[in-house]
Amino acid sequence: MRHVTSSGSGRFAPSPTSDLHVGNLRTALLAWLFARRAGLGFLVRIEDLDPQRVAAAPGVARRHLVDLASIGLDWDAEPVRQSERWEMYRGALARLDTYPCFCSRRDVAEASQAPHASQGSGWRPYPGTCSRLSSAQRAERALTRPAALRVRANGVRHTVRDAHTGAITGLVDDFVLMRSDGTPSYNLASVVDDGVQGVTQVTRGADLLDSAPRQAWLARQLGFGQPDYVHVGLAVGHSGQRLAKRDGAVTLGQLAATGSDTAAVVAQLFSTAGLPPHGSASGMLADVLAGRVDLERAGIWESWTWPPAGA
């Protein structure tokens, strides 16, 4: 199915460390619907930067693609793997003002000037500790601890626009671009990939809203355009915690073993978003394109519970 009428793309970019659960699949469906409604291309990217966790889950990336196709999604280019693009990330890193950081996560968490993020994500802005080290201090610390690389942002604030929340202005701290083990950070790799791949619309979970100003600022520093953002509600179990394996059958394979076919699962996912319970993505898209369904007025923005009541 192709509905591309303008340049740019939306995307879905899972990490192949475990099978997609229904929360991931719902976000993928919504990302696809928003992109196709806007006449954009749609891309799938495999974010496999964590070699140990990926190696511990063989075959997951392939199953991701199978699951996405089985719920009716298509994409407009062969999926790329981040593990094959490290030189591109290093090239981007060389264009930025960075400095080595020897702080552990505990160091950052214990810094008195690093309060919790306002939206409850647990994110703490980096207080700039290592930016003030002398050359001698850096050399001394390098003897006992490998350094990460942080971007020097100088406490700038940056504004993005979210489809539901509107304008969001956030602090851009000196965030990590390269981890101490030499692995590119999620922020660096995802921003570079979005820019290089021409991604103009980013639909993802609401837990990543806090990171949007930092990522958009970084995109601008690297000469890329700033994407539009769509942050949608997260899946939770009946305990109120984020959906996980403890909540029972949450993947397509597990649900199939209980007798739920894929069309039924897709219908339930649309229903949780306040959308008509179509059994196919193409049927929902047809209604969206015809104006019979308004995505902005649907209930896609709040957290939602799986399994739905009465399921």
C-alpha positions in Angstrom: 0.0 0.0 0.0 1.5 3.4 -1.0 0.0 6.8 -0.1 3.1 9.0 -0.4 2.2 12.4 -1.7 5.0 14.6 -0.2 8.6 14.4 0.9 9.5 13.2 4.3 8.6 10.1 6.4 7.3 8.8 9.6 9.0 5.9 11.3 8.9 3.1 13.8 12.2 2.2 15.4 12.1 -0.8 17.9 15.0 -2.3 19.7 15.4 -6.0 19.0 15.9 -7.1 22.6 12.5 -8.7 23.1 9.4 -9.4 21.1 7.0 -6.5 20.4 4.2 -6.4 22.9 0.7 -4.9 22.2 1.8 -1.5 23.5 4.6 -1.4 20.9 2.2 -2.7 18.2 -0.3 0.0 19.0 2.3 2.7 18.7 3.5 1.3 15.4 -0.1 1.3 14.1 -0.6 4.9 15.1 2.8 6.0 13.7 1.8 4.3 10.4 -1.7 5.9 10.4 -0.4 9.4 11.1 2.3 9.1 8.4 0.0 7.7 5.7 -2.7 10.3 6.5 -0.1 13.1 6.0 1.0 11.6 2.7 4.4 10.7 4.1 6.6 7.7 3.6 7.0 5.2 6.4 10.2 3.6 7.6 11.2 0.8 10.0 14.6 1.1 11.7 16.2 -1.6 13.8 17.9 0.1 16.8 20.3 -2.6 17.7 23.1 -0.6 19.4 23.3 -2.8 22.5 25.2 -5.8 21.3 25.0 -7.8 24.4 21.2 -7.5 24.8 20.7 -8.1 21.1 22.9 -11.2 21.1 20.9 -12.6 24.0 17.7 -12.3 21.9 18.5 -14.0 18.6 15.9 -13.8 15.9 13.9 -10.9 17.5 14.6 -8.4 14.8 13.2 -10.8 12.2 10.1 -11.4 14.3 9.6 -7.7 14.7 9.3 -7.3 10.9 7.0 -10.3 10.7 4.7 -9.0 13.4 4.5 -5.5 11.9 3.6 -7.0 8.5 1.1 -9.3 10.0 -0.9 -6.4 11.6 -1.1 -4.7 8.1 1.8 -2.3 8.1 4.1 -1.7 5.1 7.2 0.5 4.7 8.9 2.2 1.8 12.6 1.2 2.1 14.6 -1.8 3.4 14.9 -1.4 7.2 18.4 -0.2 8.3 20.3 -1.5 11.3 22.0 1.0 13.5 24.8 -1.5 14.2 25.9 -1.0 10.6 26.1 2.8 10.8 28.6 3.5 13.6 31.0 5.4 11.3 28.2 7.8 10.4 27.5 8.5 14.1 31.2 9.1 14.8 31.3 11.5 11.8 28.4 13.4 13.3 30.0 13.4 16.8 33.2 15.0 15.3 31.1 18.1 14.2 29.9 18.8 17.8 31.4 20.6 20.8 31.9 17.7 23.3 33.9 17.0 26.4 34.8 13.8 28.4 32.6 12.9 31.4 33.6 10.5 34.1 30.4 10.7 36.2 28.5 7.6 37.0 24.7 7.6 36.9 24.8 7.6 40.7 27.0 10.7 40.6 24.4 12.5 38.5 21.5 11.3 40.6 23.1 12.4 43.8 24.0 15.9 42.5 21.9 18.3 44.6 21.3 20.6 41.6 19.8 17.7 39.5 16.1 17.5 40.4 13.7 15.0 38.9 12.1 16.0 35.6 8.8 17.7 36.0 6.8 15.1 34.1 7.7 12.2 36.3 10.1 10.5 33.8 12.9 10.3 36.3 15.2 12.2 34.0 17.7 14.4 35.8 19.6 17.1 33.8 23.3 16.8 34.0 24.8 19.5 36.3 27.9 20.0 34.2 30.3 18.6 36.7 33.0 17.4 34.2 32.7 20.4 32.0 34.6 22.3 34.7 37.5 19.9 35.1 41.0 21.0 34.3 43.2 19.0 31.9 45.1 17.6 34.8 41.9 16.5 36.6 40.7 14.8 33.4 44.0 13.0 33.0 43.8 11.8 36.6 40.2 10.5 36.3 41.0 8.8 33.0 43.4 6.5 34.9 40.5 4.9 36.8 37.4 5.3 34.7 36.6 5.4 31.0 35.0 8.6 29.8 31.7 9.1 28.1 31.3 12.1 25.7 28.8 14.8 26.4 27.7 17.7 24.2 28.3 21.2 25.4 24.8 22.8 25.3 25.5 25.7 27.7 22.1 25.4 29.3 20.1 26.5 26.3 16.3 25.9 26.2 14.6 24.6 23.0 11.0 24.4 21.9 9.3 21.7 19.9 5.7 21.2 19.0 3.7 18.0 19.9 0.5 17.2 18.0 -1.4 16.9 21.3 0.4 18.9 24.0 1.4 21.8 21.7 4.5 23.8 22.3 7.0 22.2 24.7 10.1 24.1 25.9 12.7 22.2 27.7 16.2 22.5 29.1 19.0 21.1 26.9 21.5 19.7 29.4 25.0 18.4 28.4 23.6 15.0 27.5 25.6 11.9 26.6 26.4 11.3 22.9 28.9 8.5 23.3 28.8 6.0 26.2 31.9 5.1 28.1 32.1 1.7 26.3 32.3 3.5 22.9 28.7 2.9 22.0 26.8 5.8 20.4 23.9 7.0 22.6 20.3 6.6 21.7 20.0 10.4 21.4 22.9 10.7 18.9 22.0 7.7 16.8 18.3 8.3 16.5 18.8 12.0 15.7 21.4 11.2 13.0 19.3 8.5 11.5 16.1 10.6 11.4 18.0 13.4 9.8 19.8 11.2 7.2 16.6 9.2 6.4 14.5 12.3 6.0 12.2 11.6 8.9 9.8 14.6 9.4 7.3 13.0 11.8 8.2 11.1 15.0 5.3 9.2 16.6 6.3 7.4 19.8 5.3 6.8 23.5 4.6 9.7 25.8 7.5 8.7 28.0 9.9 10.2 25.5 8.2 13.7 25.4 10.8 15.1 27.8 13.6 14.1 25.4 12.2 15.9 22.4 13.6 19.3 23.0 17.1 17.9 23.4 16.9 15.8 20.3 15.4 18.6 18.2 18.1 20.9 19.4 20.8 18.3 18.4 19.2 17.9 15.0 19.5 21.6 14.4 23.2 21.6 15.5 23.8 18.9 12.9 22.1 20.8 10.2 18.9 18.7 10.0 15.3 19.8 10.1 13.3 19.6 13.2 10.6 16.8 13.0 7.0 17.1 14.1 6.2 15.1 17.2 3.3 12.9 18.1 3.5 11.4 21.6 0.9 8.8 22.4 -0.3 7.0 25.5 1.5 4.1 27.0 0.2 0.6 27.8 -0.1 -0.4 31.4 -1.2 -3.6 33.1 -4.1 -3.8 35.6 -1.5 -3.1 38.3 -1.0 0.3 36.9 2.6 -0.5 36.0 4.0 -0.3 32.5 3.0 -3.3 30.5 5.6 -6.2 30.8 5.9 -10.0 30.6 4.4 -10.2 34.1 1.0 -9.2 32.6 0.6 -12.5 30.8 -0.1 -12.8 27.1 1.2 -9.5 25.6 2.9 -10.5 22.3 1.2 -11.7 19.1 2.7 -15.1 19.6 1.5 -15.4 23.2 -2.0 -14.2 22.2 -2.2 -16.6 19.3 -1.5 -19.4 21.8 -4.5 -18.3 23.8 -6.8 -18.3 20.7 -6.6 -14.6 19.7 -6.0 -14.2 16.0 -4.2 -11.1 14.7 -7.3 -9.4 13.3 -8.9 -9.6 16.7 -5.8 -8.1 18.4 -5.7 -5.2 15.9 -9.4 -4.5 16.5 -8.8 -4.4 20.3 -5.8 -2.1 19.8 -7.9 0.4 17.8 -10.7 0.1 20.4 -8.3 1.0 23.2 -7.5 4.2 21.3 -11.1 5.2 21.0 -11.1 4.3 17.3 -13.7 2.0 15.6 -12.6 -1.6 16.1 -11.4 -2.4 12.6 -9.8 -5.8 12.1 -7.4 -4.3 9.6 -5.0 -1.4 9.4 -6.0 -0.7 5.8 -9.7 -0.5 6.8 -8.9 2.1 9.5 -6.6 4.1 7.1 -9.4 4.2 4.5 -11.7 5.7 7.2 -9.1 8.2 8.3 -8.4 9.3 4.7 -12.1 9.7 4.0 -12.5 11.9 7.1 -14.7 9.4 8.9 -12.2 9.1 11.7 -10.4 12.0 13.4 -7.2 10.9 15.0 -6.7 14.1 17.0 -10.1 13.5 18.7 -9.5 9.8 19.4 -8.4 8.6 22.8 -4.8 7.9 21.8 -3.1 10.4 24.2 -3.8 8.8 27.6 -2.3 5.7 29.1 -4.4 2.6 28.5 -4.9 -0.8 30.1 -4.2 -4.3 28.6 -6.1 -6.5 28.4 -9.1 -4.2 27.9 -12.1 -4.6 30.1 -14.3 -7.5 28.9 -11.5 -8.9 26.7 
